[in-house]
Structures are given as structure tokens and as C-alpha cells.
Amino acid sequence: MKIIKILGTGCPNCVSTEKIVTEVVATEKIEAQIIKVTDIQEIMMYDIMSTPAVVIDEIVVVKGRVPSASEIKELLKEEACCSTTEDSCCEPVSENKSDSCCEPKNGCC
């Protein structure tokens, strides 16, 4: 089961992000737990300076904007790539890369 965290203090964009993620999980029948994180101290632990943000299995995949439903679908399909196992081909995003957690390398993704 995926753990999806929506980081945000309750602004309209944070509410929209939560709604989009919830709808995609329901529509695609994805087994996931959605956790809303509103505590600013906890949000800061993810090195997030602007919300909303989406964290999937402890990897920040979107920050500072509302993602589209199609983007969330794609991010949730990247299960093998975005795993936290030793042989994972992915690394958490940096400020200079796209918001997707997967960067193709070594034939992965």
C-alpha cells in the first residue's frame, strides 16, 4: 500500500491538491493511505518552502503547485521506480529537476 501525504496548511490550493489525489486514488482503485499534514514543523522536515506538496512513500514528487490528475496517475504508476529499496533507480528530486521522482538512468523507468 502506498502512503501519500498532502503537505499544506489548508489554503485553497492545498485543498484542491488533496481532492485531486483522493479522486485519482478512488478512480484508479489504488491501495493507498492519504495523510493530510498541516503542521508547519512537520512540513519543514520535507524541505518544503511552498505548499501544496505531495509526498509518495516518503519521496517529495510535487511541491509548490497543484498537480493535474494525469500527473498524479503517472506518479502513482511509477511504483517500481520510486520504491525505497536498495536497487531503486530513483533519487528524491532536487530544486533543479522536474517534480517527478523518476529520472531515467541505467535503463530504468
C-alpha positions in Angstrom: 0.0 0.0 0.0 1.2 3.5 -0.9 1.5 6.2 1.7 0.5 9.6 0.2 1.0 12.7 2.2 -0.5 16.1 1.2 1.5 18.8 2.8 -0.2 22.1 3.3 -1.7 24.4 5.9 -5.2 24.4 4.4 -5.0 27.0 1.6 -7.3 26.6 -1.4 -4.5 25.1 -3.5 -3.8 22.5 -0.7 -7.5 21.6 -0.6 -7.5 21.2 -4.4 -4.5 19.0 -4.3 -6.0 16.8 -1.7 -9.2 16.5 -3.7 -7.3 15.6 -6.9 -5.2 12.9 -5.2 -8.2 11.4 -3.4 -10.2 11.3 -6.7 -7.3 9.6 -8.6 -6.8 7.0 -5.9 -10.5 6.2 -5.9 -10.9 6.2 -9.7 -7.8 4.1 -10.3 -8.6 1.8 -7.4 -5.1 2.3 -5.9 -4.5 0.9 -2.5 -3.2 3.9 -0.6 -3.4 5.8 2.6 -3.8 9.5 2.2 -2.5 11.6 5.1 -3.1 15.4 5.3 -0.1 17.1 7.0 -0.9 20.6 8.2 1.7 21.1 10.9 4.3 23.6 9.7 7.2 22.0 11.6 6.4 18.6 10.0 6.1 20.2 6.6 9.5 21.8 7.0 11.1 18.4 7.7 10.5 17.7 4.0 12.5 20.8 2.9 9.3 22.3 1.5 9.2 26.1 1.3 5.9 26.5 -0.6 2.8 24.4 -0.5 1.0 22.4 -1.6 3.3 19.4 -1.8 2.7 15.7 -2.5 4.9 13.0 -0.9 4.6 9.4 -2.1 6.3 6.8 0.0 8.4 9.5 1.6 9.6 11.0 -1.7 8.6 14.5 -2.5 7.1 14.4 -6.0 5.3 17.7 -6.3 5.9 21.0 -4.5 4.6 24.5 -4.7 1.8 23.9 -7.1 -1.4 21.9 -7.7 -0.7 18.8 -9.8 -3.1 17.6 -12.5 -5.0 14.3 -12.2 -3.0 12.8 -15.1 0.3 13.7 -13.4 -0.8 12.1 -10.1 -1.8 8.9 -12.1 1.6 8.8 -13.7 3.4 9.3 -10.4 1.4 6.5 -8.7 2.2 4.2 -11.6 6.0 4.7 -11.0 5.8 2.1 -8.2 8.9 0.1 -9.2 10.9 3.2 -9.9 10.0 5.1 -6.9 10.5 2.4 -4.3 12.8 2.9 -1.4 14.6 -0.4 -1.9 18.4 -0.6 -2.4 18.1 -1.3 -6.1 15.8 1.6 -6.8 16.9 3.7 -9.7 15.4 6.9 -8.4 16.5 9.6 -6.1 14.5 12.4 -4.4 14.1 15.4 -6.6 16.3 18.4 -6.3 15.3 22.0 -6.9 16.8 21.9 -10.4 14.9 18.8 -11.7 11.4 18.2 -12.7 8.8 17.4 -10.0 8.7 13.7 -11.0 10.6 11.4 -8.6 12.0 9.3 -11.5 14.9 10.4 -13.6 15.7 7.7 -16.3 19.0 6.2 -15.7 20.6 2.8 -16.2 17.7 1.7 -18.3 15.2 2.1 -15.5 11.8 3.9 -15.9 
